Amino acid sequence: DSGVTQTPKHLITATGQRVTLRCSPRSGDLSVYWYQQSLDQGLQFLIQYYNGEERAKGNILERFSAQQFPDLHSELNLSSLELGDSALYFCASSVGVGYEQYFGPGTRLTVT
Amino acid sequence: GESVGLHLPTLSVQEGDNSIINCAYSNSASDYFIWYKQESGKGPQFIIDIRSNMDKRQGQRVTVLLNKTVKHLSLQIAATQPGDSAVYFCAENLGYGGATNKLIFGTGTLLAVQP
């Protein structure tokens, strides 16, 4: 158990819908990261927050957004969902920049 | 159309043998590297890391070697056990020492340990 929690574990929804994925980092970690893992793209970095501020963006679609709250938990919002958004979404946390990232168990999103 | 899955290279070893998993990274500016293990249905699990000012680092049963000249990373697992069976990813960090900590993952290697 990495100490990073993610909810929900599974999510099934229809195209065009919007969902919110939630992540709680390890106690003491200030940085949160979101990754997408799909069969044909592997693990892709989406976005990083540090102590509430966005720090880096990767291959994140405009339909996706995220935020980190004052209590350091983070949410990833996915809207106008498409079939291709079906994937595992992982959250990771680290104590700061340049330190190892610890991953949560992931949320499996299925868009039908 | 149907998605084509990533073709993962596979390393098959006998229990008790040593395993070596290789990885080529892409960015010469990367200064921090991590190996992760991912078991089926789970998130990536941190194994060991190495910073660019080192060329070797040892952990418990694992050793990471870094060759910056050819941008190559390897993970050695001693006395491989069935519980080591998983997909192993190397990741390079872009941004250490700066304001970001963006990990770029390799495609992964499937390690299959035969009893």
Contacts between the chains, C-beta under 8 A, distances in Angstrom:
chain1	res1	chain2	res2	distance
A	2	B	43	6.8
A	2	B	45	7.1
A	2	B	46	7.8
A	4	B	43	7.7
A	31	B	101	6.4
A	33	B	101	7.4
A	33	B	103	7.4
A	35	B	103	8.0
A	38	B	3	7.6
A	39	B	3	5.4
A	39	B	4	8.0
A	39	B	5	4.2
A	39	B	6	6.7
A	40	B	3	4.5
A	40	B	4	5.9
A	40	B	5	6.3
A	40	B	6	6.4
A	41	B	6	7.8
A	42	B	6	5.6
A	42	B	105	6.2
A	42	B	106	8.0
A	42	B	107	5.4
A	42	B	108	6.9
A	43	B	44	7.3
A	43	B	89	6.7
A	43	B	105	4.1
A	44	B	105	7.8
A	45	B	102	5.4
A	45	B	103	5.9
A	45	B	104	6.9
A	45	B	105	7.8
A	48	B	100	6.2
A	48	B	101	6.2
A	48	B	102	6.5
A	50	B	99	7.8
A	55	B	99	5.7
A	55	B	100	5.1
A	55	B	101	7.4
A	56	B	95	6.6
A	56	B	99	7.8
A	56	B	100	3.7
A	56	B	101	7.1
A	56	B	102	4.7
A	58	B	102	6.2
A	90	B	43	5.4
A	90	B	44	7.2
A	92	B	43	7.9
A	92	B	44	7.9
A	94	B	101	6.5
A	97	B	95	7.0
A	97	B	96	7.1
A	97	B	98	7.3
A	97	B	99	6.5
A	97	B	100	6.7
A	97	B	101	4.6
A	98	B	32	6.1
A	98	B	93	7.1
A	98	B	95	7.8
A	98	B	96	4.1
A	98	B	97	6.4
A	98	B	101	6.0
A	99	B	101	7.5
A	100	B	34	5.9
A	100	B	46	5.1
A	100	B	49	5.3
A	101	B	34	7.4
A	101	B	46	7.3
A	101	B	101	7.3
A	101	B	103	6.5
A	102	B	46	6.0
A	103	B	36	7.6
A	103	B	43	3.7
A	103	B	44	4.6
A	103	B	45	7.1
A	103	B	46	7.8
A	104	B	43	5.5
A	105	B	42	6.3
A	105	B	43	5.1
A	106	B	42	7.7
A	106	B	43	5.1
